[in-house]
Amino acid sequence: MVIAGLILTGLAALVHVYIFVLESLAWSGRRAQATFGHTADQVEVTKALAYNQGFYNLFLAIAVFLGTIFMTAGQTAIGATLVFTGAGSMVAAALVLLLSNRTMASAVLKQGAIPALGIIALVLGLAF
């Protein structure tokens, strides 16, 4: 179960790296506009905010990746702490999004389901 948890949280981290790319590097591009449903005018107004938010997503992914490295190196306490912090923050951010805008339920599932499943698998794997 630990391996399944690490794979799921690793996939969630990859999703958050992709979100980083969209928000911080490609915010004015067509793909980001289509993904987030923004017009060209909205893109310019929100560019600085998206740039900052993208880095939050990247830092969460880095925490999960580092945690996975520590866990595979036998440093379970450090690794699990990092993975739980990164993936748990992903789930918490998804819940905040849902509470702030219920029309974003689809995005919430994309952002939060995989790390939530990964956390559950990791908890079960570490407990048994």
N, C-alpha and C positions, 0 to 999 in steps of 0.2 A: 504493500500500500504506500510505503514511503516513496518508492520510485514513481508510482502513479501520481502521487501528490506533487512531486518535483516536476514531472512532465507537464501536468496541468498548470501549475503555477509558472513554469517556463513558457508555455504557450501564451498565458495571460501576459507575461512580460513582453513577449514578441508583439502582441497586439498593442501594448502600450508604447513600444518603440515605434510602431507604425503610426500611432496617434501623434507621437512626438514629431515624426517626419511631417505629417500633414499640418500640424499646428505651428511648428517652429521653422520649418524649412520650405514648405510648399503651400503656405496659407493662401497666397493669391492665385494658386493654380486651379485649373478646372476640377481636378479630382477632389481637392479639399472643399471647393465650393459645392460640388455635387454631394459630397459626404455630409457636410454640415448644413446644406441648404441656404447658403448665404449669397447675397447679391454682391456685385463688385463694390458698391458703395459701403455695404456692411463690412466687407473684408478690410477696407482701408481704415475704418473706424475701430475695428477690433484687433487689428494686426499686432499691436504691442501686447495686448492681453493674451492673445492666442500664443504668441511667442513664449511668454512666461509660463503659461499653463502647459505648453508642450514639454518644457523642461521638468515640470513636476512629474509628468508621465514618464519621462526618461529616468528620473531618479528612482521612481518606484520600481521600474524594470531593473535598474542596476542593483538595487537592494536584493531582489529575487535572484538575479544571476549570481551575485556574490554569495548569497546564502546557499545556493545550490553547490557552488564550488567548495565552500566550507563543509557542507554536509558530506559531499563525496570524498573529502579529505579526512573524514572522521571527526571533525569538530562539530558534533551535532548541536550542542547548545547554541553556539554562535550562529551556525547555519540556519537552524530552525528559527531563531530570533529574527534574523534578517528576512527570511522567506515570509514568516508570519507578519512582520511589519510591512513589507512591500505589498504582499497580496492582500493583507487585511485592509490596508489603506486603499487599495483598488476597490475592494468591496464597499468600504465606507463611502468612498467618493461616488460610487454608483448609487448607493442609497440616498445620498444628499441630492444627486441629480433627480432621482425619482420623486423625492419629497418636494423639490423646488419646481418641478415641471413634469406632471404625470403624462404629458404627451410624448415624453422621451423614453417611454417604457422599452421600446425596441433597443435604443442605445444602451439603456441600463442593463438589459440582458447581455448584450455584446460585451459590455465593459465589466460586468460583475459576476456573471455566472461561472465562467471558467476559473477565476481565482477562488471563488467560494467553494466550488467542487474540489479544487486542489487543496484548500485548507482542510476541508473535511477528510479527504484521503490522507493527508499528512498527519492530522491528529490521530486518526484511527491507526495508521501505520506506526506511529511513535508510541501509542498507548498499548498496542498488543504485540 
